[in-house]
Protein backbone atom coordinates (compact mmCIF):
# COMPACT_ATOMS: atom_id res chain seq x y z
CA UNK A 1 0.00 0.00 0.00
CA UNK A 2 2.99 2.25 -0.39
CA UNK A 3 3.50 2.97 3.30
CA UNK A 4 4.86 1.55 6.56
CA UNK A 5 2.72 -0.42 9.01
CA UNK A 6 3.49 -1.05 12.66
CA UNK A 7 1.94 -3.00 15.53
CA UNK A 8 2.23 -1.98 19.18
CA UNK A 9 0.82 -4.75 21.38
CA UNK A 10 0.81 -4.10 25.13
CA UNK A 11 -0.60 -7.49 26.16
CA UNK A 12 1.38 -10.58 27.16
CA UNK A 13 2.93 -12.20 24.06
CA UNK A 14 1.00 -15.46 24.28
CA UNK A 15 1.17 -18.04 21.51
CA UNK A 16 -2.33 -17.04 20.39
CA UNK A 17 -1.33 -13.37 20.16
CA UNK A 18 1.85 -14.20 18.23
CA UNK A 19 -0.12 -16.29 15.75
CA UNK A 20 -2.70 -13.52 15.43
CA UNK A 21 0.08 -11.04 14.65
CA UNK A 22 1.30 -13.33 11.88
CA UNK A 23 -2.24 -13.52 10.49
CA UNK A 24 -2.66 -9.74 10.68
CA UNK A 25 0.56 -9.17 8.74
CA UNK A 26 -0.44 -11.78 6.16
CA UNK A 27 -3.83 -10.08 5.87
CA UNK A 28 -2.25 -6.72 5.03
CA UNK A 29 -0.07 -8.34 2.34
CA UNK A 30 -3.18 -10.01 0.91
CA UNK A 31 -5.03 -6.68 0.81
CA UNK A 32 -2.13 -5.11 -1.04
CA UNK A 33 -2.08 -7.90 -3.62
CA UNK A 34 -5.83 -7.67 -4.24
CA UNK A 35 -6.42 -3.91 -4.12
CA UNK A 36 -3.18 -2.24 -5.18
CA UNK A 37 -3.69 0.10 -8.14
CA UNK A 38 0.09 -0.04 -8.72
CA UNK A 39 0.09 -3.79 -9.38
CA UNK A 40 -1.16 -4.43 -12.92
CA UNK A 41 -2.11 -7.98 -11.95
CA UNK A 42 -4.14 -7.09 -8.86
CA UNK A 43 -7.83 -7.91 -8.93
CA UNK A 44 -8.79 -4.25 -8.64
CA UNK A 45 -6.53 -3.32 -11.59
CA UNK A 46 -7.91 -6.12 -13.74
CA UNK A 47 -11.47 -5.25 -12.74
CA UNK A 48 -10.83 -1.62 -13.67
CA UNK A 49 -9.59 -2.68 -17.13
CA UNK A 50 -12.63 -4.92 -17.63
CA UNK A 51 -10.58 -8.13 -17.79
CA UNK A 52 -12.61 -9.74 -14.99
CA UNK A 53 -16.00 -9.19 -13.39
CA UNK A 54 -16.90 -8.69 -9.76
CA UNK A 55 -17.98 -12.33 -9.63
CA UNK A 56 -14.39 -13.34 -10.45
CA UNK A 57 -12.96 -11.38 -7.49
CA UNK A 58 -12.50 -12.20 -3.83
CA UNK A 59 -15.54 -11.51 -1.66
CA UNK A 60 -13.56 -8.69 -0.02
CA UNK A 61 -13.74 -6.71 -3.27
CA UNK A 62 -17.53 -6.73 -3.24
CA UNK A 63 -17.50 -5.69 0.43
CA UNK A 64 -15.14 -2.79 -0.22
CA UNK A 65 -17.12 -1.53 -3.21
CA UNK A 66 -20.32 -1.69 -1.16
CA UNK A 67 -18.62 0.29 1.62
CA UNK A 68 -17.48 2.81 -1.01
CA UNK A 69 -21.07 3.27 -2.21
CA UNK A 70 -22.14 3.98 1.36
CA UNK A 71 -19.25 6.41 1.79
CA UNK A 72 -20.23 8.28 -1.37
CA UNK A 73 -23.74 8.78 0.04
CA UNK A 74 -22.44 9.77 3.49
CA UNK A 75 -20.07 12.38 2.04
CA UNK A 76 -22.43 13.77 -0.61
CA UNK A 77 -20.06 12.58 -3.29
CA UNK A 78 -16.90 14.11 -1.81
CA UNK A 79 -15.52 10.60 -1.48
CA UNK A 80 -15.45 8.55 -4.66
CA UNK A 81 -14.27 5.07 -5.58
CA UNK A 82 -13.34 6.50 -8.99
CA UNK A 83 -12.08 10.02 -8.27
CA UNK A 84 -10.16 10.37 -11.52
CA UNK A 85 -12.57 8.36 -13.64
CA UNK A 86 -10.75 5.09 -12.91
CA UNK A 87 -11.77 2.52 -10.30
CA UNK A 88 -9.66 3.27 -7.22
CA UNK A 89 -11.14 2.39 -3.80
CA UNK A 90 -7.83 2.85 -1.99
CA UNK A 91 -9.17 5.88 -0.13
CA UNK A 92 -11.19 3.39 1.90
CA UNK A 93 -9.04 0.27 1.73
CA UNK A 94 -6.22 1.28 4.07
CA UNK A 95 -8.44 2.24 7.00
CA UNK A 96 -10.59 -0.85 6.44
CA UNK A 97 -7.52 -3.10 6.35
CA UNK A 98 -6.02 -1.58 9.50
CA UNK A 99 -9.27 -1.95 11.41
CA UNK A 100 -9.60 -5.58 10.29
CA UNK A 101 -6.02 -6.29 11.41
CA UNK A 102 -6.88 -4.78 14.79
CA UNK A 103 -9.90 -7.09 15.06
CA UNK A 104 -7.72 -10.13 14.31
CA UNK A 105 -5.54 -9.24 17.30
CA UNK A 106 -8.49 -8.52 19.57
CA UNK A 107 -10.13 -11.87 18.85
CA UNK A 108 -6.90 -13.59 19.90
CA UNK A 109 -6.95 -11.85 23.28
CA UNK A 110 -4.87 -8.74 22.55
CA UNK A 111 -7.00 -6.02 24.16
CA UNK A 112 -4.48 -3.17 24.24
CA UNK A 113 -3.09 -2.51 20.77
CA UNK A 114 -2.17 0.16 18.26
CA UNK A 115 -2.16 -0.69 14.56
CA UNK A 116 -0.60 2.13 12.55
CA UNK A 117 -0.60 2.39 8.79
CA UNK A 118 1.15 5.49 7.47
CA UNK A 119 0.02 7.55 10.47
CA UNK A 120 -3.60 6.38 10.49
CA UNK A 121 -4.21 4.39 13.64
CA UNK A 122 -6.75 2.08 15.24
CA UNK A 123 -6.33 1.99 19.00
CA UNK A 124 -7.79 -0.46 21.46
CA UNK A 125 -7.65 -0.43 25.23
CA UNK A 126 -4.77 1.43 26.89
CA UNK A 127 -1.02 1.77 26.43
CA UNK A 128 -0.57 0.83 30.13
CA UNK A 129 -2.97 0.13 33.01
CA UNK A 130 -4.80 3.37 33.68
CA UNK A 131 -2.84 5.23 30.97
CA UNK A 132 -4.58 6.18 27.70
CA UNK A 133 -2.93 6.14 24.31
CA UNK A 134 -1.37 9.40 23.09
CA UNK A 135 -1.29 10.24 19.38
CA UNK A 136 0.57 13.28 18.13
CA UNK A 137 -0.68 15.15 15.07
CA UNK A 138 2.26 16.24 12.94
CA UNK A 139 2.44 19.87 11.89
CA UNK A 140 2.47 19.89 8.07
CA UNK A 141 4.13 23.30 7.92
CA UNK A 142 6.90 22.50 10.43
CA UNK A 143 8.38 19.02 9.95
CA UNK A 144 9.30 17.30 13.18
CA UNK A 145 6.85 19.32 15.28
CA UNK A 146 3.42 18.47 16.62
CA UNK A 147 0.44 20.80 16.42
CA UNK A 148 -2.00 18.75 18.48
CA UNK A 149 -2.21 15.74 20.76
CA UNK A 150 -5.05 13.23 21.00
CA UNK A 151 -5.35 11.00 24.05
CA UNK A 152 -7.90 8.30 24.72
CA UNK A 153 -8.98 4.69 24.61
CA UNK A 154 -10.62 2.68 21.86
CA UNK A 155 -10.40 5.29 19.13
CA UNK A 156 -9.35 5.82 15.54
CA UNK A 157 -7.28 8.72 14.20
CA UNK A 158 -6.81 9.50 10.51
CA UNK A 159 -5.10 12.41 8.75
CA UNK A 160 -5.41 13.53 5.14
CA UNK A 161 -3.14 16.14 3.61
CA UNK A 162 -0.37 17.02 1.22
CA UNK A 163 2.71 17.03 3.46
CA UNK A 164 3.80 13.43 2.85
CA UNK A 165 2.54 12.59 -0.64
CA UNK A 166 1.90 15.95 -2.26
CA UNK A 167 -1.38 16.80 -4.00
CA UNK A 168 -2.64 13.22 -4.28
CA UNK A 169 -6.23 13.78 -3.08
CA UNK A 170 -8.55 14.51 -6.00
CA UNK A 171 -11.72 16.56 -6.04
CA UNK A 172 -14.17 13.90 -7.27
CA UNK A 173 -16.31 16.58 -8.91
CA UNK A 174 -13.51 17.81 -11.16
CA UNK A 175 -11.02 14.94 -11.24
CA UNK A 176 -8.23 17.40 -10.40
CA UNK A 177 -6.16 17.74 -7.19
CA UNK A 178 -8.32 19.22 -4.46
CA UNK A 179 -7.75 22.96 -3.97
CA UNK A 180 -9.18 22.92 -0.47
CA UNK A 181 -7.18 25.59 1.34
CA UNK A 182 -6.00 22.94 3.81
CA UNK A 183 -2.59 21.48 4.50
CA UNK A 184 -4.04 18.69 6.61
CA UNK A 185 -7.13 17.60 8.47
CA UNK A 186 -7.24 14.98 11.21
CA UNK A 187 -10.41 13.19 12.23
CA UNK A 188 -10.97 11.29 15.46
CA UNK A 189 -13.70 8.71 16.04
CA UNK A 190 -14.19 5.04 16.81
CA UNK A 191 -13.75 3.04 13.60
CA UNK A 192 -10.91 3.69 11.20
CA UNK A 193 -12.83 2.43 8.15
CA UNK A 194 -15.23 5.35 8.53
CA UNK A 195 -12.80 7.91 9.92
CA UNK A 196 -10.25 7.43 7.12
CA UNK A 197 -12.92 7.87 4.44
CA UNK A 198 -14.32 10.95 6.14
CA UNK A 199 -10.85 12.49 6.48
CA UNK A 200 -10.29 12.11 2.73
CA UNK A 201 -13.68 13.63 1.95
CA UNK A 202 -13.22 16.46 4.46
CA UNK A 203 -9.89 17.42 2.91
CA UNK A 204 -11.46 17.55 -0.55
CA UNK A 205 -14.34 19.67 0.81
CA UNK A 206 -12.06 22.36 2.19
CA UNK A 207 -14.14 25.23 3.65
CA UNK A 208 -17.24 23.03 3.90
CA UNK A 209 -15.46 20.45 6.05
CA UNK A 210 -15.95 22.01 9.47
CA UNK A 211 -19.73 22.21 9.34
CA UNK A 212 -19.94 18.75 7.77
CA UNK A 213 -17.77 17.08 10.41
CA UNK A 214 -19.77 18.76 13.17
CA UNK A 215 -22.88 17.11 11.72
CA UNK A 216 -21.34 13.63 12.16
CA UNK A 217 -22.07 12.00 15.53
CA UNK A 218 -19.00 10.96 17.48
CA UNK A 219 -16.49 12.53 15.06
CA UNK A 220 -14.18 15.50 15.71
CA UNK A 221 -11.63 17.30 13.54
CA UNK A 222 -8.47 19.36 13.75
CA UNK A 223 -7.29 21.18 10.62
CA UNK A 224 -4.27 23.17 9.48
CA UNK A 225 -5.00 25.66 6.71
CA UNK A 226 -2.71 26.57 3.82
CA UNK A 227 -1.81 29.83 5.60
CA UNK A 228 -0.80 27.77 8.68
CA UNK A 229 -3.77 28.70 10.84
CA UNK A 230 -5.68 26.00 12.70
CA UNK A 231 -9.29 25.27 13.49
CA UNK A 232 -11.04 22.47 15.32
CA UNK A 233 -14.59 21.32 15.87
CA UNK A 234 -16.53 22.09 19.04
CA UNK A 235 -15.74 18.74 20.66
CA UNK A 236 -12.03 19.08 19.96
CA UNK A 237 -10.92 21.58 22.64
CA UNK A 238 -7.93 23.81 21.88
CA UNK A 239 -5.49 25.84 23.93
CA UNK A 240 -6.02 29.51 23.13
CA UNK A 241 -2.96 31.34 21.91
CA UNK A 242 -0.91 28.17 21.54
CA UNK A 243 0.30 26.20 18.54
CA UNK A 244 -0.85 23.00 20.24
CA UNK A 245 -4.12 21.63 21.54
CA UNK A 246 -5.34 18.40 23.01
CA UNK A 247 -8.46 16.34 23.14
CA UNK A 248 -9.29 13.56 25.57
CA UNK A 249 -11.63 11.17 23.83
CA UNK A 250 -14.44 9.97 26.12
CA UNK A 251 -14.40 6.31 27.13
N, C-alpha and C positions, 0 to 999 in steps of 0.2 A: 504493500500500500504506500510505498514511498516514504516511510517514516519509521521512527524507532518506537518499539513497545517495551514496557517494563512492568514487572509485577512486584509489588511490595506486600508480603504476606506476614502478618504479625501473630499468627496462630502457631501452635506447635507443629513442626514438620513431620506429621505422621505419614505413614505409607500412603494412605488414601489421599492426603493433600498433595503429596509428591506426584502421584499418578494423575491427579486432577490437573496439576500444573502442566504436565506433559500433554494432556488432552487439550488444555486451553491453548497452548502454543501450536499444537497441530491444527486446531480449529482456525486460528488466525492465518496460518499458511494456506489452509484449504480455501478460506474466504478470498485470499489474494489470488489464488489460481482461478477461481470461478469468476470473480467480479472485476479483476484488474482491466482497466481500459488501455493499459500499456502492453498487455500481453495479447498478441494477435490471435492466439489460440484459446483464450479464455472463453467461457460460455457467453459472457456478456458481450464480448467483442464479436463473436460469431453470430449471436442473436441480433446485434445491431446491424450487421452486414446482410442479414436475411438468410444466412447459411443453415440455420436451425430454427426451430420454433420453440415456443415456451414449453411445449410438451416434451421436448428433447432435453430440457435443462433439469438440473437438480431442483428439488422442491423449494430450496432456499431462494432461488431466483424468483419464483412466483410470490413468495412471502415478501421479499424486498420490494418488488414492483407494486404489490398491494399496499405496503406501508408508504411507498412514494406517492401513490394516488391519494391516500389519506393526508399526507403532508402537504400536497398541493392544495387540497381543500382548506386545511387548517391555516395555511399561510396566504390564502387568496392568490395563489399562483406565484408568490415570490420564491418558493422553492419549486424546482422542476427536475424531473428525472431525465430531461433532455434539454438542458439550458442553452446549448449551442446548436440545437437541431439534431443532435446525435444522442442516442441512448447512453446515459451516463448517470447511474444511480449512486455514484460514490459519495455524494454529499450526505447520504444516509448510511451507507454501508459501514463506515468506520465506527461510528457511535454504536450502531447495532451490533457489530462484531465485538467491540469492547464489552458492552453490557452482557452479551452472551457468554464471553469468557469469564466474566465476573460471576455469573450464575453457575457455571461449571465448578468453580472453586467453592462457592457457597454450598452447593449440594454435597460436596465432599467433606464438609465440616469446617471450612475456612470462613469464619465469620467476620474477620477484621482484615480487609484487603483493599489495596489500591491498584487498579489496572489502568495504566497510562498509555495512550496511543498518541504520540505527537503533541502532548500537552492537553488533550481531552481526557478526562478521568472519570471513572466510576468508582466511588468509595463506598465501602461497607463497614459498619461497626466503628471502631476507634483505632487510633494508632498505638495507644497504650491504655490500660485500665483507667477510666476516668478522664482520658485526654483525647479531645477530638482531633480529627485530621486538620491540617493546615495546608492550604493551596495558595501559592502566590500567583498573582496575575502580572505577567511581564509587561513592562512599559514599552510599547512599540516605538516610541520616539527616543528612548534612552536605553540602548541595549545593556543588559546586565543589571537593570534596576527594576524594582517592583512598583506598581502604582496602586495595588489593592491586595488585600488578603482575605480569603474566604476560610472560615473555620466551621466545622460541623461534622455530623455523623450521617451516614446513609444518604449521600448526595452525589449529584453529577455536575461537572463543571466543563463547559465547552467554550472555546474562543474561536472566532472567525476574524480574519484580518489579512493585511498585506505584508506584514513585517517579515515573515518567514519565506513565503512562496510568491511574493509579488501579487500583481493584480490577476489572481486566478479565479476569483468568484465572479460569475457572470450575472448580469441582469437578465432574467429569463424572458422579459418582455422585449428586449432589444437584441439579445444574443451577444452583447458586447460587455467588457469588464464593467462591473458596477461602479458608478461614480457616486458614491454614497455620502461623501464627506466624513467618513469614519476611517480611522487607522485600525481600530479593533473594537470588537464588542464581545463581552463574556456573559454567558447565561449560566444561571445556577438553578437546579431543580432536582428531581429525584431520579429520572431515567435518562441515560445518556442517548438512547435512540432518539427520543423526542427533543432533548435539549440541543444536541448537535445539529439536527435539522433546523430547529428554530434559530440557532445562532447564525447559520448560513443565510436563512431568509432575512433575519433582522439586519445583517450587514448589507445585503442587497437593497433593503428598504431605505436605509439611510435615515433621513429626518422623520420618517413615519414609524421608526422602530420603537421609540420610547412608549408611545401611546399603545402600540400593538402589544408589546411585552406586558405592559401593565394590565392588559385585558386578559392575560393568560393566568389561570389559577396556579399558584405554587411555583411561579417562575419569576426570577429577578434578573436584572441586567446591570452591567457596568460598561461604559463605553468611553473610548478615547477618540476625539475628533481629529480631523486632519490639521487643525490649528493647535493641537495638543491640549485642548481643554477636555474636561471629563464631565460626564453626567451619569446618574444612576437612578434606578427606579425607586419608588417610595419605600419598598421593603428592603432596599439595599442601603443601609445607613452609611453616610460619609462623615469624614472629619473636616469640618469647615476650615478653610485656609491652608489645608495640607495637600501634599501630592499623593497621599495614601489614604485609604479608607478600609474599613473591615466590615464584614457581615458575619454574624453567627447564625447559622441555619438552624431553625427549630427542629428538635428531635420529634 
